[in-house]
């Protein structure tokens, strides 16, 4: 299955999927750079971006998996989506963003249930769903931390 320039650019998380080390972390860092574009954190921008990238990511994940094999390192759009999910409606402060990033990367590696089981699904859905689940865990934990610490 052929992957065109645009599909490769987006599917590889802005080419971070071709990083020789830690392509998922590189994609998450790229997602944070986009997040720091003024206004990107606004719900009317970040939520549609998440939905569009997740839906397109499933489609692209199918293509990447056909070309490169099961859940290939080259496909990092799932890390972009996961990073953005983990930051929804949090205060846009450097410390909070760094904490969310570190927690998100940890949970993406650990893959708490049911993420690890669902990761085994074939195609783009399997590629995307474990990151979405780990990102929602991150989001919940971060909102609890921010609430308990009183950072509004």
C-alpha positions, -999 to 999 in steps of 0.1 A, spaced: 0 0 0 15 33 -11 19 61 15 20 96 -1 41 125 12 13 141 33 2 108 48 38 100 57 43 135 72 12 132 94 13 95 101 49 97 113 41 125 136 58 152 115 86 127 107 94 120 143 86 83 135 119 82 117 139 92 148 166 66 154 158 66 191 126 71 211 104 80 181 73 80 204 89 105 228 101 126 198 65 127 185 52 137 220 77 166 221 66 177 186 29 176 199 39 198 228 55 223 205 22 225 186 3 227 219 24 258 228 12 277 197 -9 304 213 -46 294 214 -41 257 205 -52 247 241 -86 263 235 -112 235 235 -127 246 202 -92 240 186 -76 211 205 -107 188 206 -113 189 168 -76 185 163 -77 154 185 -107 139 167 -93 146 132 -59 133 140 -73 102 158 -97 93 129 -70 100 102 -45 81 124 -66 50 123 -67 52 85 -30 59 83 -21 33 109 -37 7 86 -14 19 58 17 21 79 11 -14 94 6 -29 59 39 -13 48 61 -17 79 45 -44 100 25 -45 133 25 -12 152 56 2 135 79 27 151 75 49 120 38 55 129 37 81 157 5 99 151 -9 80 181 16 97 204 6 131 190 -30 124 197 -22 109 232 -1 139 241 -29 163 232 -55 143 251 -33 143 282 -33 181 282 -71 188 276 -83 217 298 -52 218 320 -36 251 329 -11 259 302 19 262 325 53 248 318 54 227 351 20 212 345 29 204 308 62 188 317 45 167 345 17 156 321 43 148 294 64 126 318 33 109 332 19 103 297 52 88 285 53 65 316 17 53 312 22 48 274 51 25 282 34 7 311 1 4 292 -24 0 321 -54 -22 315 -71 -24 291 -45 -6 269 -21 -35 266 -48 -59 256 -63 -35 231 -29 -27 216 -29 -63 202 -58 -54 178 -48 -53 142 -45 -22 121 -48 15 129 -74 10 156 -49 -12 176 -22 14 170 -43 43 183 -65 28 211 -37 20 236 -24 55 234 -58 70 238 -65 50 269 -32 58 285 -37 95 276 -71 95 293 -55 80 324 -29 108 323 -57 134 319 -77 121 348 -46 119 371 -34 154 360 -68 170 367 -69 154 401 -34 167 409 -42 202 397 -74 202 417 -58 189 448 -29 214 445 -52 243 438 -38 253 405 -67 268 386 
